[in-house]
Amino acid sequence: MQHAPIVVHHIAPAGGRRVSLRTDGRDTVLGLARSDADVIEFLRRAGVPDPDEVVLGDTELIAWQGEEPHTYEAEPSDTDIP
């Protein structure tokens, strides 16, 4: 089974999503994205051609883990005390 080479991981508790790139069997963390613009910039810096197209829907190149794609903020917990 082949996996997408770009992974946008689960939302961190404080918000943002780690972005990693798999090349030559190794994962490299590109950064913590807080928006699609951040993901695009990380991919541009890593030399990915047409990073806008990748982020906007190329499911063979990018895998969004957990929450809905293009979401970067953690949902407030129902157990939080006001």
Secondary structure by P-SEA (a helix, b strand, c coil): ccccccccccccccbbbbbbbbcccbbbbccccccaaaaaaaaaaacccaaaaaaacccccccccccccccccccccccccc
